[in-house]
């Protein structure tokens, strides 16, 4: 273990993202909704591209934004090195790159996964990254200049049945880092942001890939996690289970979403009659409706009392949040692995072939706004802040696959 960092006296414990920052997976609202000015709906090589830079290695993680810097994870599969990289948000200039793990890559990884799929989380003073090494989840804390402060083996990840690789992102709550590792002998745990000391750990025995999220529900903060044919809630401070309901599938990838007192989750694998579930949370949570529509890899989007989802086949749905009634549905294109992003009153969603669709968040009817191109491969979910969209994608048109990070904004 590397030496623990000296904990700054003024370090914030309950930080949350500022309106300008996007400090973790799902952003400042926890629901993939961008605050501030909306981002442009159209761009091309000559229009609204502020900068575009090539990336080393490969990854499906999203960038995060802290102050003037973007942070991203990547992996060199040939050298078996994982890294955290920092970029200037104004110019795209690389500021630093820190190797985090060397060797010990999992040999069996799904074709749609990478060795750098987990998104970094930040409390505004530190960065927290997870990578898989030698069948263990390695949790690392870095400062904003790329210095490793501490590093721990958070626990094993040794799936026997589904060896598809690791996916969940670390999430922060108060002074904790929350980490999930779900397989036959899996776990969910919380660690101190200060020094990596374990605060609590519970069993999560069953293969799944979803990231936990903390939401304010029924007068208290609740840690939500889907998978293992359940949607479950825990006390994020102690790990105590608060409730669970039947729903989704054994394996899910998407993060649960919420609006007011409603929680929604979807999955997954294997197929089941209940793929998407809507839960009204109170002292006794109640399943209001279920649907056979399935979002395995993607997270849902909820806004204005309606649920927006895109399934694995590229069909986009708008459902009534209270009843599950289908308001409209529309086939967009090829399969989708990234999650929808809301900026202003527009929804941005990229398919696996690099098509970025822009749709109006209008429950009354399907309303197409624009279609843009991001190379020929997009798996990472874009983020947005202060009228700019940041997206990771790949292009193989030259015969060699190359990843890029792009900044799109009004010029």
N, C-alpha and C positions, 0 to 999 in steps of 0.2 A: 504494500500500500504506500502511496506517496504521502508526504507529510501534509497534515491538515492546514488549511489556510487560517490566518489570523482573522477572526470575525470582526468586521468594522463595527464600531460602537453605534454608528448611525444607520446600520443596514436595515432596510425595510423588511418586515416580516410578512405583512399582508399587503402585497404590492398590487397585483392586477396590472393589466396593461394600461398605459396612457392612451388617449385617443389617437395620438400620432404613431404610437408603437404597435407592433404586432409581435408580442414576446413569446408566443408558444403556438402549438397546433390549435387551430380554431380561433385564434385571434383574441382581441380585447373583450368581445362579448361572450366568448366561448361557443359561439354558434355560427362562425364563419360569415359574420356580417361586418362589413367595413364601415367605419365611422368617418365623418368628414366629407369633403367634396367627392362626387362620383368620378370614377375613372372613365377615360374615353371608351366609346363602344366600337370604334373602327381604327385600324392601323394597318400599315404595310411598311415595306423597307424605306419608303420616303415620307411616311406620315406617322407622327405621334410616337416614334421610337426614340426615346431619350438616349439610351445606350444599350448595347448588346455585347456580351463578353463570352468567350469560350471557357468551359470548365474542365478541370482535370478529373479523371475517374468517372465514376458512375454512381447514381443514387436516385431515389424517388422521394426523398424528403423535401419538404417545403422550406423556403427561406424563412427566417424570422427577422424582425426589424427592431433595433434598440437604438434610439437616438439617431445618429447619422450613419449607423453601420448595419449591414445585412450579414447574417450568419447562416451557414449552410454546412451540412455534412456531405461527405463523399467517400468513395471507396475505390482503391486500386486493386482489382481482383487478382491480377497477375502477381503483384508484389505482396498482396494480402496486408495492405495498410489502410486503416481508416483515418480520416482527418476531419477537423472542423476548420472552416475557412471563413475569413472576414473580408467584406468588400465595402467600399465607400458608396453610400446610397445615391450620391449626387453624380458620380462619374463611372461607377462600376469598377474602379481600380481595386485590385486585390491588396489588402493591407497586411494580412498575415495568414499563415497556414500552419496548423499544429497537428502532427501525427498523434493519434490517441491510442490505437492498438496496432500491434504488428503480429501477423500470423494467427493461426487458429480459426480460420474461416470455416463456416459450415459448408460441407461439400454438396449437400442436397438443398437447393434453393429453387423455389418455383420460378418459372420463366418470367412471371410478372412481378417478381420481388427482386430486391437488391440487398447488398450488404450495408447499405446506408439508406434505409427507408424511414427510420425514426427521425422526427423533426426535433431540433434543439429547443430547449426552454430556457428562459432567462427571467431573473427577478429584477433586472435593471442594473445589477452590479456583477452578477456571475452568469455563466452559461452552464447548462447541464445537458450532457449527451449520453446516450446509451448505444452500445454496439455489442454484438455477439462475438465472443472469443472463447475457443476451447470449451464449447457447450455451456458457457456461463454468460450472464448479462453483466457487462462491465459498465458501471455508472461513473462518469467523470465530471468533475467540476473544474471550470476554467474561469479566469478573470476575462475582462473584456479586451485585453491585449493578447490573449491566447496562451497565457501561462497556466499550466495545469496546477490546480490548488490541491486537489485530492482525487483519489481514484480507488474504487472498491469493487470487489466481486459481489454484486447484489444478490446473486443466487443462480441456481442452475436453469438451463433451458435445454432439455433433452427429449424432444418428442420422438416417439417410436412409430406412430401410425402415419402422421402427416408431417413430413420433413420439408416444409415449404419455406423455412427461414423465419426470421424475427421481424416484427412490424410495429408494435406499440411505441408511442412517443412518451417521454417523461412529462408529467404534469406537476405544476407547483400549487401548493396551498399553504398559506401562512408561512411557516418556516420549514415546510416539508417538501420533499421530492417524492412523488407517487410513481411507482414502477410496477408494471404488470408482466407476468411471465406465465402464460397459460398453456399447459400441456398435461400429460397424464399425471404428473406429480407437481403441478404448477402452484403458483403463489401470486399474491398481491401484497405489496409492502410499501412502507413509508420510511424515508431516511431524512436525517437532518441536513438542511442546506449548508450548515456551518462546517460540518466535518464528516458527513456520510454515515454517522452512527444510526443504526436501525432504531426506529421508534415503535413500529408494529409490523406484524406479518400474519396473513391468513392464508389458508389453502384455497386454491382455485384449480381443481383437478379436472382438466378437460381442455383439449386443444382449441384455442381461439386466438384472435389477433387484434381485438379492439383496444383502443386507448381509453383509459378512464377519464372522466370529466367531473368537475365539481359544479353543482348548480344550486341556487337558492330556491328551495321548495318547501312548502308547508311550514314556513317560519324558521327553517334551519338550513344549513349547508349540507348537501347530500352528494356523496360520491356515487356516480352512476356508471354501471358497466354491464354490457350485454354479452351474451354467449352462454354456452352450456344449456341451451334451450330455456334461458331465463333472462329477465331484466332485473337487476339487483341494485339495491341502494345500501350504502355503508356510511358510517360516521367517518369523515376524512381524518379526524384527529386520533381515532382509536382503532379503526378497522371493524368496529362492531356492525353487524348487519342490521339494517333498519327494516327492510322488507324485500320481498322478491315476488315476481309474478311469472307465470308461464308465458313464453313467447319467443319469437325469432327462431334461431336454430342452434345446434351444438356449436358450430363455428361461425363467428361473425368477424368482420373487419372494421365496419363503420363505427364511429363514435355516437353515442346516444345524444339526442338533442332535446331541447325543452323550450316551452314558451308559457309564461305564467305558471299555472298548476298542471300543465300537460307535459308528459314525457313521451318521446317517440324513439323507437329503435327498429332496426331491420337486419336481416341476414338472409341467407348464409348457406351453410352446407351441413349435412345433406338436406335435401328438399323436405319440407314439412307443410302441413296445411296453414300454419301461422308463420308467415314470413315477416310481416310488418305489424307492429303492435302499438296502440295508443293507450296511455295510462293516465288517468286523472289521479294526482297525488294529493292525499289528505292523511288523516290518521290511519285510515284503511284504504290503501291504493286500490283503484278499480280499473280494470281493463274495459275501455269504452268500445273499442272496435279492433278488429284484426283484418289483415288483407293478405292475399296470396302474392302480391307484388313483392319482388325481392331486390334489395340492394345489398349485395354481398361485400364488394370492396368499397363502395362509396358511402359517405355519410349523408344523412338527410339534411334538408334545409327547412326551417319553419319561420314563417313571417306573416304577421297580420291575421293570425288565426287559421292559416292554411299551411299545408305540408307539401313541399316540392321534393320530388324524388326522381332519380334516373336509374333505371335498372341496368343489369349487365348487358342487355341487348341494345342499349342506346335509346330506349323509349322513355320520354320525359312525362311525368304525371304531375298534376295538381290535385290534391285531395283536401276535402273539408276537414279541418283539424278536429272537430268535435264528433263528426259522424262517419268519416272515412269515405264519404261520397266522392266519386270521381268527377271533378269539375271539367277537366279536359286531359287529353293525352296526345302526344305527338312523337313519332319516330324522328330522331335527329340524324344519326349516322352510324358509325362503327361502334364497337363496344367501348365502354367508359370505365376507367379506374379511378380518376380523380373525383373530387367532390365539388358540388356547386358553391359558388361564392356570390354574395349579394353586395352590390355597391350602388348607392342611390336606390332607384326602383328597378334596377336591371340585375338579372342573374347571369353569371358567367360560368360556362361549363365546357371543359375540353375533353374530346374523345381521344382514344389511343392513337389515332392517326394524325394528331396535331390540329384538328379542326376546333377552333374556339367559338362556340355559339354564344350569342348574347340574346336573351329573351326578357321580355317585360314580366315583372312579378305581378301578373294580373290574373286573379282567380276567375274572372269572368270569361276569358277566352285566351287561347294560345296566341301570343303576339310576338312574332319574329322581329328582332331589331337588326342584327348583323351577324356575319360569319367571317372570322379571321383565321389566319394560318399561323401556327407555331411549329415550324419544322415539319417532320413527318412522324413524330412520336411524343406524346405527352401523357405522363402518368402522375406527375406531382401536381398537387393542388396549388393554384396561384394564391397570392395574398395581395391586399390593397391597403394603401394608406395615403391620406392627403392628396387624393386625386391621381395617384400613380399605382399601377399594377405591376407586380414583380412575378415572373413566371420562369420555371425551369422546364426545359424541353430538350429534345435531341433531333438531330438532322443527319440522315445517312445518304443524302442526294449525291454527295461526292464519292460515294463508295465506301467511306469510312464513317462509322458512327461518331458523332461529336455532340456533347451536351453544351447547352448555353444557358445563361441567365440573362433575362431581358427586362428592361424597365420601360414601361409604356405610360405616357402622359401627354397632356395637351401641350403642343408646341406653339 
